[in-house]
Amino acid sequence: MGILSGLGNLGLGGLEGMDIFEEEKKPEQQAAEAPKIEEKDLIYDKTFTCPVCDKEFSSKIMKSGKAKLLGTDSDLRAKYEGIDPVKYDVELCPHCGYAALGRYFTGLTSTQAKMIREKVSAKVQIHSYEGETYSYEHAMERYKLALVCAVVKHARASEKAYICLKSAWLLRGWAESLKESGEAEEKTIAALEQQENEYLQNAYKGFVEARQSESFPMCGMDEITVDYLLAVLATRFKKFDIASRMVASILASPSANARMKEKTRELKEEILQQLTNMQMFKKSMRH
């Protein structure tokens, strides 16, 4: 006897045997699936004038507000659906070889432009690239040129650190894409991860120096955000005393918003967990 038995008394006997949790039948004509987002649809070509050689060139730029944000890594790397935006953050003049992150591309002094012409333009060999989108290999070349140019023009520590940070993000994205494709050998991915670590070490070193000598905002980040980034990187490199000081400073700061304090509390828990694991490992080694 079903739970709906007795409906006959109400004139609804034909419904006594129905499944109350039966899924509704889908209409025959379903809405068409949304087309898959392709990287080429999320970028466009923008014309720039090089501040070193005064020639015009075209560079691929990510369309703002078009890609869906999927999440953010602990070191602030944003991940989007269908595109790795880090690939499109460097502008490179194909005529003279001058390269820089978009926010630093203009604003060179005449002395800096002269340095680029003498030490980069006179020797650089630019590889032509005709793809619809930038490959990770090509993007990495752009970042290396941006870092070289930053060193040559005596850029601030924060600019060089930011290039290193974004280079690390690029290498991480590259390794992730290879893992997803399943085509790369483990040693290839391991090499990319090692390079990522080296770039992050340089980013940490540069931001520590910048934190002591430059004013805020820095690379578009306020003081709280830079301190959080330094705490994350210090944790990665087992500099727990520095990480703990940064964490305590953020949690005590009235200017840190609720979201940042929540992320910082999560980082604090991670630091405590790592310290606990290290102590347990040391004890096990003594026995």
Buried (B, 14 or more C-beta within 10 A) or exposed (E): EEEBEEBEEEEEEEEBEEEEEEEEEEEEEEEEEEEEBEBEBBBEEEEBEBBBBEEEBEBBBBEEEBBEEEEEEBBBBBBBEBBBBBBBBBBBBBBBBBBBBBEBBEEBEEEBBEBBBEBBBEEBEBEEBEEEBBEBEBBBBBBBBBBBBBEBBEBBBBBBBBBBBBBBBBBBBBBBEBEEEEEBEEEEBEBBBEBBBEBBBBBBBBBBBBBEEBEBEBBEBBBBBBBBBBBBBBBBEEBBEBBBBBBEBBEEBEEBEEEBBEBBEEBBEBBEEBEEEEEEEEEEEEE
